[in-house]
């Protein structure tokens, strides 16, 4: 069986939801292979140990990005210049959304073993930040907006394209505690991408969100710390959520009004 007979590699067919799920499977397989390879390197070259997470992540998503871009025939990544007004607005929006989505995640009980797993995975040092704060925003946006959403916008109506790309983005995190914020924030990033035809706002949003979470973890020395814990009591936490809801809603409405007079073309390049 040749590559062009496989749905995922069929360059004559516009990739869609099924192909995106195959991309997630491909990512998981690459992750296992890269993990074994990096583990071998660390045994041979122990000084690479601190870089283990960064190397594994970057190599996995780097390979997936170039593989998907080649077989899906994405010849260019949308990177139009974006007004400073948009960047100014998305900064408080994403911080407010991060707090709100964490409140939703808090409704899903997290077993102690899962908490310990997250603690073991995330290094609260420069190596961990390079992965979470730098590599993840760039590589994940290149894949899930630069390739997946761009392909979906060619095949589906914008609402369907944005919703499904956000679902794929959430599922790619492989756990419900990260799925919820990834899905909701993915909808916001997808909408901004569609409106601006640029990957840069998504990278900035992703950077702010991940850096904000990492900074809290670094400051408290607990990557699983919640805003409820930081608030001190339930009343302070409710007030915080209400403020974030008002801020995010108001600024998103402002963005909608700003975009009303901005033409949106189908991303076909």
Buried (B, 14 or more C-beta within 10 A) or exposed (E): EEEEEEEBBBEEBBBBBEBBBBBBEBBBEBBEEBBEEBEEBBEEEEEBEBBBBBBBBBBBBBBBBEBBBEBBEBEEBBEEEBEEEBBEBBBBBBBBBBBBBBBEBBEEEBEEEBBEEBBEEBBBEEBBBBBBBBBBBBBBBBBBBBBBBBBBBBBBEBEEBBBBBBBBBBBBBEBEBBBBBBBBBBBBBBBBBBBBBBBBBBBBBBBBBBBBBBEBBBEBEBBBBBBBEBBEEEEEBEEBBEEBBEBBEEBBEEBEEBBEEEEEEEBEE
